[in-house]
């Protein structure tokens, strides 16, 4: 079964990646391609880091914010 994805998950949301590059996932047991997935580039990583940092500072991870964890 081949699955194609055209989005990446950032902040619990499926978003279009900045570039249209993909890479293939190969099944270890068969050697066949099982999926083509988006390849994140630096801009996508920067977006993910910004979302994660905001969640960390606001406490959106369920632990009460950065000051509550020290």
HUTA-V343376 format. One record per helix or strand of 3 or more residues. SS is the DSSP state (~ for helix, > for strand). FROM is the first residue (numbers start at 1). LEN is the number of residues. If there is no record, write none. Layout:
# HUTA-V343376
ss/from/len
SS/FROM/LEN
SS/FROM/LEN
This chain:
# HUTA-V343376
ss/from/len
>/8/3
>/13/3
>/22/5
>/33/6
~/42/17
~/67/3
